[in-house]
């Protein structure tokens, strides 16, 4: 028996996921959904689809924690350089 907890035990809720996304946002200042993909393991542990990032961004925006800046080209190869919103934190 170890003193470690599993990822699933550590991140039990969508609120945790939103809080982690906000931490990334605050650390970077300006960011895109591309930057949130570091949370892919958390999303998988919560049994959510990767498309949850759009809902996270919408929720953070609605709560006034982030605001849109401009559209930029996605850096993820799977997105084929499509435009995505760049955001910045309001705090």
N, C-alpha and C positions, 0 to 999 in steps of 0.2 A: 504494500500500500504506500502511495506517495502522497505528498502534501499538495500536489498540483491538481487544479480543476480543469475539466475539459473546456474546450471552446464553447460548446453548447451550454454548459453550466454558467459560463462567464457572461454570455450575451443572450439572455432569455427573451428580450422584448424588442419590439420595433422602436421604442423610446430610446433604448440603448443604442441602436443603430443610428438613430437621428443624432444623438449626443456625440457619437464617434465621428459622424460626418461633420458636425459643427466644429469639433476639435481640429479636424483637418483643415476646414475652411479658415478658422482663426489663425492657424499656424501659417498658412500660405497667404492670407490676405485676399488675393484674387485667385480664382480657381475655376475649374470646369468639372463636369461629371467624370471626365477622364481621371482626375485626381482621386476620385472616390473609389475607384476600382481596387484600391489597396484593401478595401473592406470586403472583397469577394468571398473570402472564407467565412466571414461573419454572416453575410447574406445566405450563403449555402447552409450554415449551421441553423439559421432561422427558417430554413426551407422556403426561402423567398426567391423569386426570379430576379436576375440582374437588372431588369427594367425598373426595379424599385427605386433606383437613384433619381429618376424623374419625380417620383412622388415625394422623396425626401427633400429635393430642392424646392418643390412647390410648397411643402409644409414649412420649411425654414423661411421661405420668402413671405408666406402668408403671416407668419409670426413676427415678421420684421427683422429677422436676424441676418438675412442676406438680401442683396439687391442686384438686379441684372446690370451688366456693364455694356457688353457688345457681343456680337457673334464672332467666333474664331473657328479655325479649322481644327477638327478633332485630330489628336496625335495617335489615336489607336488605329492600327492597321485594319482591323475589322470594320471600322467605320468609313473607310475609303475617303477620308478627307472631307466628310460632310460638315457643314457648319453646326456648331453647338454653342450654347450660351456660356459666356464667361460671367462669373459672379464675383461679388466682393462682400465681405462681412460689414455689418453696420456698427459693430461694437469695437 
